[in-house]
Amino acid sequence: MQKVSLTALARQELKSALDASSGRSASTIYGGHERRLRQTVIALRAGESLSEHQNPGEATLQVLIGRVTLRSGEIFWNGSPGDVMILPEGMHSVDAEADSVVLLTVVKLISDVG
């Protein structure tokens, strides 16, 4: 059994993002290339983005700190702490409206594992 404090990890990743020239920081807390389930804590400095990319499988984004906007084409959803957003199929992006930390949970397609 393993235990991770999301609160502590979120604070740590946000500090790293604020100090990084990219304005981003991330840490995978579960999973990896050999597993279907992956959970990653991602921190973004206000004004930074995860540029448009393809949905890697079934995925959700839970906002831990701050405010983010999830965009897919002309449609967008705003998220704040406690919100869980189901990522749309296809291309999407994430913008940090404030210093933010999210928990990305992905179940990768079987063909993407291994």
C-alpha positions as CSV (number, residue, x, y, z in Angstrom):
1,M,0.0,0.0,0.0
2,Q,1.2,3.5,-0.8
3,K,-0.1,6.9,0.4
4,V,0.4,10.3,-1.2
5,S,-0.6,13.6,0.2
6,L,-2.1,15.6,-2.7
7,T,-2.1,18.7,-0.6
8,A,1.7,18.5,0.1
9,L,2.5,17.5,-3.5
10,A,0.3,20.3,-4.9
11,R,2.2,22.9,-2.8
12,Q,5.5,21.4,-3.9
13,E,4.7,21.3,-7.6
14,L,3.3,24.8,-7.5
15,K,6.5,26.1,-5.9
16,S,8.5,24.3,-8.6
17,A,6.3,25.8,-11.4
18,L,6.6,29.3,-10.0
19,D,10.4,28.9,-9.9
20,A,10.7,27.3,-13.4
21,S,11.3,29.4,-16.5
22,S,8.5,27.3,-18.3
23,G,6.0,28.2,-15.5
24,R,5.1,24.5,-15.3
25,S,5.9,21.4,-13.2
26,A,4.5,17.9,-13.0
27,S,4.9,14.7,-11.1
28,T,3.3,11.3,-11.8
29,I,2.0,9.8,-8.6
30,Y,0.7,6.6,-10.1
31,G,1.3,4.7,-13.3
32,G,3.7,5.1,-16.1
33,H,4.3,3.8,-19.6
34,E,3.7,0.2,-18.5
35,R,0.3,0.9,-16.9
36,R,-3.1,1.8,-18.3
37,L,-4.0,4.1,-15.3
38,R,-1.9,7.2,-14.8
39,Q,-2.3,10.0,-12.3
40,T,-0.2,13.2,-12.6
41,V,-0.2,16.4,-10.6
42,I,0.4,19.3,-12.9
43,A,1.1,22.9,-11.7
44,L,0.9,25.9,-13.9
45,R,1.8,29.5,-13.2
46,A,-1.0,32.0,-14.0
47,G,-1.1,32.7,-17.7
48,E,0.6,29.5,-18.7
49,S,-1.1,26.8,-20.8
50,L,-0.9,23.2,-21.8
51,S,-1.1,23.7,-25.5
52,E,-3.7,21.9,-27.6
53,H,-3.1,18.1,-27.6
54,Q,-5.0,14.9,-28.3
55,N,-6.9,13.1,-25.5
56,P,-4.8,10.0,-24.6
57,G,-7.8,8.0,-23.5
58,E,-10.5,8.3,-20.9
59,A,-9.4,11.2,-18.7
60,T,-10.5,13.6,-16.0
61,L,-9.0,16.8,-14.6
62,Q,-9.6,17.7,-11.0
63,V,-8.7,21.2,-9.9
64,L,-6.8,21.2,-6.6
65,I,-5.6,24.9,-6.5
66,G,-6.4,27.9,-8.5
67,R,-8.6,28.4,-11.6
68,V,-8.2,26.8,-15.1
69,T,-10.1,26.9,-18.4
70,L,-10.4,23.7,-20.4
71,R,-10.9,24.4,-24.1
72,S,-12.0,22.1,-26.9
73,G,-12.6,24.0,-30.2
74,E,-15.1,26.8,-29.5
75,I,-16.3,25.2,-26.3
76,F,-14.8,25.9,-22.9
77,W,-15.3,25.0,-19.2
78,N,-14.0,26.9,-16.2
79,G,-12.8,24.9,-13.2
80,S,-12.0,25.9,-9.6
81,P,-10.9,23.9,-6.6
82,G,-13.0,20.8,-6.1
83,D,-14.3,20.7,-9.7
84,V,-13.7,17.6,-11.8
85,M,-13.9,18.0,-15.6
86,I,-14.2,15.0,-18.0
87,L,-11.8,15.7,-20.8
88,P,-13.5,15.7,-24.2
89,E,-12.5,13.3,-26.9
90,G,-10.2,14.9,-29.5
91,M,-8.0,18.0,-29.2
92,H,-8.1,20.2,-26.1
93,S,-6.0,22.7,-24.1
94,V,-5.8,23.9,-20.5
95,D,-5.1,27.6,-19.5
96,A,-4.2,28.6,-16.0
97,E,-6.3,31.7,-15.1
98,A,-4.4,31.8,-11.7
99,D,-1.5,29.9,-10.2
100,S,-3.1,26.4,-10.4
101,V,-2.6,22.7,-9.7
102,V,-4.6,20.0,-11.3
103,L,-4.8,16.2,-10.9
104,L,-4.9,14.5,-14.3
105,T,-6.2,11.0,-14.3
106,V,-6.0,9.0,-17.5
107,V,-6.8,5.5,-18.6
108,K,-4.7,5.0,-21.7
109,L,-5.9,2.9,-24.6
110,I,-4.7,-0.7,-24.6
111,S,-2.6,-0.1,-27.7
112,D,-0.7,2.7,-25.9
113,V,0.5,0.5,-23.1
114,G,3.8,-1.3,-23.1
